[in-house]
Amino acid sequence: MSIKIEDLQQRPLPYSSQAEKKKSREQSSNIWNKEITLLGKKLTDKKKEAFYSELFALLSSGVDIKSSLEIVVEEQKKQRDKEIYTDILNKVLLGATLSEAIRSCKEFVPYEYHSIRIGEESGRLNDVLHELSAYYNKRLKQRKQITGALTYPILVLITAIGAVIFMMNFIIPMFMGVFQRFGGELPGITRFIVKVSEIFSNHIGFFMLLGVCMFMIYLFVRKKSWYRRIFSPILIKFPIVGNMVNKIYLVRFCHSMALLIGSKTPLIKAVQLVREMIGFFPYQRDLKQIEEDLLQGGLLHESMSRSSIFDRRVISLVKVGEEINQLDDIFEKLYKQYNEELEHRIGMLSNLLEPVMILFVGILVAIILIAMYLPLFQMSTSFY
């Protein structure tokens, strides 16, 4: 879209005053802005999915990009979101393309910028916006599925921890008074539970503080490169969980490669963009090596075969895709296959965790009750 300079001179830019106010606020409150940034990005996956979905719907209906962005801005309820989209709108009004406007916004990753730029150059902007919307929609769906699968087991675990804390601090001390009045030697399991109760009761404040500190440390270091470099390879080797984590990122990899290659992105550039987008260290490490192999003239499937994160099915189908020059279709099929498999595994995990957690809680409470009542049974038999 092009706008004449004369038109811009004849009419004031909408929302320009807001942009100027934003700039002034940023210059006068840098510390506050830094504190907000620590809380995370302003545009979540849900907001990006809505943004691309609405742009796709408006542009497909024949609305021009300027009017579409104005509608998006007007619909924002939060001032921070409105300022972000206003800044994009003003840059478009000044003659920038949508991809250039998005590139200047730190809330968007290079993967989005390059995808939109390729869509503009190839005349397939609507298709790219639709794919980006589907991509973030799928990420949100996966997150909800995983959250739904883990919610009940986590609630059961929290209930179990609460029950154990209550028993350690109130129930076991009551039994200890009874044991002391009757005297006698306690069974080994009872002595062990009593000792744990004493340690826990005397240091409960320390354990709670330790738990809070460990959680805060995790939040602080989880995005550090050294932490991801050490613990990501360990996570991916865990039974069941590691395989599922690998599948999640494999689905994202196949979907992103299908979108980029289908948009006529050069293969090396596509691998580079996917590496920048995926935040999981094993994929970033191996995709970096694949990128270097491609620069030296290697084939994609040969480089992928030297990686431990891609299975034989992916490598074999990518080899076929390279031979028939249909890598985008191959990655699309792989994406659908692995996505269905991932959804099935998430459902299986949910069905498996629920009885396992209930069994765990039952065994834990049963051990404590047996340890407390066993001395009473021994005392009652000693009277006969």
C-alpha positions as CSV (number, residue, x, y, z in Angstrom):
1,M,0.0,0.0,0.0
2,S,1.4,3.4,-0.9
3,I,0.3,6.8,0.4
4,K,1.2,10.1,-1.2
5,I,3.2,12.6,0.8
6,E,0.7,15.4,-0.2
7,D,-2.2,13.4,1.5
8,L,-0.2,13.1,4.7
9,Q,0.5,16.8,4.7
10,Q,-3.1,17.7,4.2
11,R,-4.5,15.6,7.1
12,P,-3.1,14.8,10.5
13,L,-2.1,11.3,11.3
14,P,-4.6,9.5,13.5
15,Y,-3.3,8.3,16.8
16,S,-0.1,10.3,16.3
17,S,-0.7,12.2,19.5
18,Q,-0.9,9.0,21.4
19,A,2.4,7.8,19.9
20,E,4.1,11.0,20.9
21,K,2.7,10.7,24.5
22,K,4.0,7.1,24.5
23,K,7.4,8.2,23.5
24,S,7.4,10.9,26.2
25,R,6.3,8.5,28.8
26,E,9.0,6.0,27.8
27,Q,11.7,8.7,28.1
28,S,10.6,9.9,31.5
29,S,9.9,6.5,33.1
30,N,12.6,4.0,31.9
31,I,12.8,2.3,35.3
32,W,9.1,1.6,35.4
33,N,9.2,0.3,31.8
34,K,12.0,-2.1,32.7
35,E,10.0,-3.4,35.7
36,I,7.1,-4.1,33.4
37,T,9.3,-5.9,30.9
38,L,10.4,-8.3,33.6
39,L,6.8,-9.5,33.9
40,G,6.9,-10.9,30.3
41,K,6.0,-9.8,26.9
42,K,3.0,-7.5,26.4
43,L,1.6,-9.5,23.4
44,T,0.8,-13.0,24.5
45,D,0.2,-15.9,22.1
46,K,-3.5,-15.4,22.5
47,K,-3.3,-11.7,21.6
48,K,-1.2,-12.5,18.5
49,E,-3.6,-15.2,17.4
50,A,-6.5,-12.7,17.6
51,F,-4.4,-10.0,15.8
52,Y,-3.5,-12.2,12.8
53,S,-7.0,-13.8,12.7
54,E,-8.7,-10.4,12.6
55,L,-6.3,-9.0,10.0
56,F,-6.9,-12.1,7.8
57,A,-10.7,-11.7,8.1
58,L,-10.6,-8.0,7.3
59,L,-8.2,-8.2,4.4
60,S,-10.0,-11.2,2.9
61,S,-13.2,-9.1,3.1
62,G,-11.6,-6.4,0.9
63,V,-10.8,-3.9,3.7
64,D,-7.4,-2.2,3.1
65,I,-4.5,-2.5,5.5
66,K,-4.9,1.0,6.9
67,S,-8.6,0.6,7.8
68,S,-7.9,-2.9,9.1
69,L,-5.3,-1.7,11.5
70,E,-7.5,1.2,12.6
71,I,-10.3,-1.3,13.5
72,V,-7.8,-3.4,15.4
73,V,-6.6,-0.4,17.4
74,E,-10.1,0.7,18.2
75,E,-11.0,-2.7,19.6
76,Q,-8.2,-2.8,22.1
77,K,-9.2,-2.4,25.7
78,K,-5.8,-2.3,27.3
79,Q,-3.8,0.9,26.8
80,R,-0.5,-0.9,26.3
81,D,-1.9,-3.1,23.5
82,K,-3.5,0.0,21.8
83,E,-0.1,1.8,21.9
84,I,1.6,-1.2,20.2
85,Y,-0.9,-1.4,17.4
86,T,-1.1,2.4,17.1
87,D,2.7,2.5,16.5
88,I,2.3,-0.2,13.7
89,L,-0.5,1.8,12.2
90,N,1.4,5.1,12.1
91,K,4.4,3.4,10.5
92,V,2.1,2.0,7.8
93,L,0.6,5.5,7.2
94,L,4.1,6.8,6.8
95,G,4.7,4.4,3.9
96,A,6.2,1.4,5.6
97,T,4.9,-2.1,4.7
98,L,3.2,-4.2,7.4
99,S,6.3,-6.4,7.7
100,E,8.6,-3.4,8.2
101,A,6.2,-2.0,10.8
102,I,6.1,-5.3,12.7
103,R,9.9,-5.6,12.5
104,S,10.4,-2.4,14.4
105,C,8.2,-3.7,17.2
106,K,10.0,-5.8,19.8
107,E,6.9,-7.8,20.6
108,F,7.2,-9.7,17.3
109,V,9.9,-12.3,16.5
110,P,11.9,-12.4,13.2
111,Y,9.9,-15.5,12.2
112,E,6.8,-13.3,12.0
113,Y,8.5,-10.5,10.1
114,H,10.0,-12.7,7.5
115,S,6.8,-14.7,7.0
116,I,4.8,-11.5,6.5
117,R,7.4,-10.0,4.2
118,I,7.5,-13.1,2.0
119,G,3.6,-13.0,1.9
120,E,3.7,-9.4,0.8
121,E,6.3,-10.1,-1.9
122,S,4.6,-13.2,-3.2
123,G,1.0,-11.7,-3.1
124,R,0.0,-14.3,-0.5
125,L,-0.3,-12.1,2.5
126,N,-3.7,-13.3,3.4
127,D,-2.5,-16.9,3.4
128,V,0.5,-16.1,5.6
129,L,-1.7,-14.2,8.1
130,H,-4.1,-17.2,8.2
131,E,-1.2,-19.6,8.8
132,L,0.3,-17.4,11.5
133,S,-3.2,-17.3,13.2
134,A,-3.4,-21.1,12.9
135,Y,0.1,-21.5,14.3
136,Y,-0.6,-19.5,17.5
137,N,-4.0,-21.1,17.8
138,K,-2.3,-24.5,17.8
139,R,0.2,-23.4,20.4
140,L,-2.7,-22.2,22.6
141,K,-4.5,-25.4,22.1
142,Q,-1.5,-27.5,23.0
143,R,-0.9,-25.4,26.1
144,K,-4.6,-25.9,27.2
145,Q,-4.4,-29.6,26.6
146,I,-1.2,-29.9,28.7
147,T,-2.7,-27.7,31.4
148,G,-5.9,-29.7,31.4
149,A,-3.9,-33.0,31.7
150,L,-1.9,-31.7,34.6
151,T,-4.5,-29.7,36.5
152,Y,-6.1,-32.6,38.4
153,P,-2.9,-34.5,39.3
154,I,-1.4,-31.2,40.6
155,L,-4.5,-30.5,42.7
156,V,-4.3,-34.1,44.1
157,L,-0.6,-33.6,44.9
158,I,-1.3,-30.2,46.6
159,T,-4.0,-31.9,48.6
160,A,-1.7,-34.7,49.6
161,I,1.0,-32.3,50.7
162,G,-1.5,-30.4,52.8
163,A,-2.8,-33.6,54.4
164,V,0.7,-34.7,55.2
165,I,1.6,-31.3,56.7
166,F,-1.5,-31.4,58.8
167,M,-0.8,-34.9,60.1
168,M,2.8,-34.2,60.8
169,N,2.0,-31.1,62.8
170,F,-1.2,-32.2,64.6
171,I,-2.1,-35.8,64.4
172,I,1.3,-37.5,65.1
173,P,2.1,-35.3,68.1
174,M,-1.3,-36.4,69.6
175,F,-0.3,-40.0,69.1
176,M,3.1,-39.3,70.7
177,G,1.4,-38.3,73.9
178,V,-0.4,-41.6,74.0
179,F,2.8,-43.6,73.3
180,Q,4.7,-41.8,76.1
181,R,2.0,-42.6,78.7
182,F,2.1,-46.3,77.8
183,G,5.8,-46.5,77.3
184,G,7.4,-49.5,75.6
185,E,9.5,-49.9,72.4
186,L,7.9,-48.4,69.2
187,P,8.1,-50.2,65.9
188,G,10.7,-49.1,63.4
189,I,8.3,-47.6,61.0
190,T,6.6,-45.6,63.8
191,R,10.0,-44.3,65.1
192,F,10.9,-43.2,61.5
193,I,7.5,-41.3,61.0
194,V,7.9,-39.7,64.5
195,K,11.4,-38.5,63.7
196,V,10.3,-37.1,60.4
197,S,7.4,-35.3,62.2
198,E,9.8,-33.8,64.7
199,I,12.2,-32.5,62.1
200,F,9.3,-31.2,60.0
201,S,7.6,-29.5,62.9
202,N,10.8,-27.8,64.2
203,H,11.9,-26.6,60.8
204,I,8.6,-25.9,58.9
205,G,9.4,-22.3,58.5
206,F,12.8,-23.1,57.0
207,F,11.2,-25.7,54.5
208,M,8.6,-23.2,53.4
209,L,11.2,-20.5,52.9
210,L,13.4,-22.9,51.0
211,G,10.6,-23.9,48.7
212,V,9.8,-20.2,47.9
213,C,13.5,-19.4,47.3
214,M,13.9,-22.4,45.0
215,F,10.8,-21.3,43.0
216,M,12.1,-17.7,42.7
217,I,15.5,-18.9,41.6
218,Y,13.9,-21.1,39.0
219,L,11.9,-18.1,37.6
220,F,15.0,-16.1,37.5
221,V,17.3,-18.6,35.8
222,R,14.9,-20.5,33.6
223,K,15.7,-18.4,30.5
224,K,19.4,-18.2,31.1
225,S,21.4,-19.8,28.4
226,W,23.6,-21.8,30.8
227,Y,20.5,-23.2,32.6
228,R,18.8,-24.2,29.3
229,R,22.1,-25.7,28.0
230,I,22.4,-27.9,31.1
231,F,18.8,-28.9,31.9
232,S,17.1,-29.1,28.5
233,P,19.1,-32.2,27.3
234,I,18.3,-33.8,30.7
235,L,14.6,-33.1,30.4
236,I,14.4,-34.6,26.9
237,K,15.8,-37.9,28.2
238,F,13.2,-38.3,30.9
239,P,10.9,-41.3,30.3
240,I,7.4,-40.3,29.0
241,V,7.8,-36.6,29.7
242,G,10.9,-36.2,27.6
243,N,9.4,-37.8,24.6
244,M,6.3,-35.6,24.9
245,V,8.4,-32.5,25.1
246,N,10.3,-33.5,22.0
247,K,7.0,-34.1,20.2
248,I,5.7,-30.6,21.1
249,Y,8.8,-28.9,19.6
250,L,8.8,-31.3,16.6
251,V,5.2,-30.3,15.8
252,R,6.2,-26.7,15.9
253,F,9.3,-27.3,13.8
254,C,7.3,-29.1,11.1
255,H,4.5,-26.5,11.1
256,S,6.9,-23.6,10.8
257,M,9.0,-25.3,8.1
258,A,5.8,-26.0,6.1
259,L,4.7,-22.4,6.3
260,L,8.1,-20.9,5.4
261,I,9.0,-23.3,2.6
262,G,5.4,-23.0,1.2
263,S,6.0,-19.2,1.2
264,K,9.1,-19.7,-1.0
265,T,11.5,-19.0,1.7
266,P,15.0,-20.4,0.9
267,L,15.7,-23.5,2.9
268,I,18.7,-22.1,4.8
269,K,16.7,-19.0,5.8
270,A,13.8,-21.2,6.9
271,V,16.0,-23.3,9.2
272,Q,17.5,-20.1,10.6
273,L,14.1,-18.5,11.3
274,V,12.8,-21.7,13.0
275,R,15.9,-21.9,15.1
276,E,15.4,-18.3,16.3
277,M,11.7,-19.0,17.0
278,I,12.1,-22.3,19.0
279,G,13.4,-21.6,22.5
280,F,14.3,-25.2,23.3
281,F,18.1,-25.6,23.5
282,P,18.5,-29.1,21.9
283,Y,16.6,-27.9,18.8
284,Q,18.5,-24.6,18.7
285,R,21.8,-26.4,18.9
286,D,21.0,-29.0,16.3
287,L,19.3,-26.6,13.9
288,K,22.5,-24.4,14.1
289,Q,24.5,-27.4,12.9
290,I,22.0,-28.1,10.2
291,E,22.2,-24.5,9.0
292,E,26.0,-24.8,8.8
293,D,25.8,-28.1,6.9
294,L,23.4,-26.5,4.4
295,L,25.7,-23.6,3.9
296,Q,28.5,-26.1,2.9
297,G,26.2,-27.7,0.3
298,G,24.9,-30.6,2.4
299,L,21.4,-32.1,2.1
300,L,18.8,-31.5,4.8
301,H,18.0,-35.1,5.5
302,E,21.7,-36.0,5.8
303,S,22.3,-33.3,8.4
304,M,19.1,-34.2,10.2
305,S,20.2,-37.9,10.4
306,R,23.2,-36.8,12.5
307,S,20.8,-35.2,15.1
308,S,19.4,-37.2,18.0
309,I,16.1,-35.3,18.1
310,F,14.7,-36.4,14.7
311,D,13.4,-40.0,14.3
312,R,13.8,-42.2,11.2
313,R,10.3,-41.4,9.9
314,V,11.0,-37.6,9.7
315,I,14.4,-38.2,8.1
316,S,13.0,-40.7,5.5
317,L,10.1,-38.4,4.5
318,V,12.3,-35.3,4.3
319,K,14.6,-37.3,2.0
320,V,11.7,-38.1,-0.3
321,G,10.6,-34.4,-0.1
322,E,14.0,-33.3,-1.3
323,E,14.0,-35.8,-4.1
324,I,10.6,-34.7,-5.5
325,N,11.0,-31.0,-4.5
326,Q,7.9,-31.0,-2.3
327,L,9.4,-30.3,1.2
328,D,6.5,-28.0,2.1
329,D,3.9,-30.8,1.5
330,I,6.1,-33.3,3.4
331,F,6.4,-31.1,6.4
332,E,2.7,-30.4,6.4
333,K,1.9,-34.1,6.5
334,L,4.5,-34.6,9.2
335,Y,2.9,-31.8,11.2
336,K,-0.6,-33.3,11.0
337,Q,0.7,-36.8,11.9
338,Y,2.7,-35.7,14.9
339,N,0.1,-33.3,16.0
340,E,-2.5,-36.1,16.2
341,E,0.0,-38.3,17.9
342,L,0.8,-35.6,20.5
343,E,-2.9,-35.0,21.2
344,H,-3.4,-38.7,21.8
345,R,-0.4,-38.9,24.1
346,I,-1.6,-35.9,26.1
347,G,-4.9,-37.6,26.6
348,M,-3.2,-40.8,27.6
349,L,-1.0,-38.9,30.1
350,S,-4.1,-37.3,31.7
351,N,-5.8,-40.7,32.0
352,L,-2.7,-42.3,33.5
353,L,-1.7,-39.5,36.0
354,E,-5.1,-39.4,37.7
355,P,-5.1,-42.9,39.1
356,V,-1.4,-42.8,39.8
357,M,-1.7,-39.7,41.9
358,I,-4.7,-41.1,43.8
359,L,-2.8,-44.3,44.4
360,F,0.2,-42.3,45.6
361,V,-1.9,-40.3,48.1
362,G,-3.6,-43.4,49.3
363,I,-0.3,-45.2,50.0
364,L,1.2,-42.2,51.7
365,V,-1.7,-41.7,54.1
366,A,-1.9,-45.4,54.7
367,I,1.8,-45.6,55.7
368,I,1.3,-42.8,58.2
369,L,-1.9,-44.4,59.7
370,I,-0.3,-47.8,59.9
371,A,2.7,-46.3,61.7
372,M,0.5,-44.6,64.2
373,Y,-2.0,-47.4,64.9
374,L,0.5,-50.3,64.9
375,P,1.8,-49.5,68.5
376,L,-1.8,-49.3,69.7
377,F,-2.5,-52.8,68.3
378,Q,0.7,-54.1,70.0
379,M,-0.4,-52.5,73.3
380,S,-3.8,-54.0,73.2
381,T,-2.5,-57.5,72.6
382,S,0.0,-57.2,75.4
383,F,-2.8,-56.9,77.9
384,Y,-4.1,-60.4,77.2
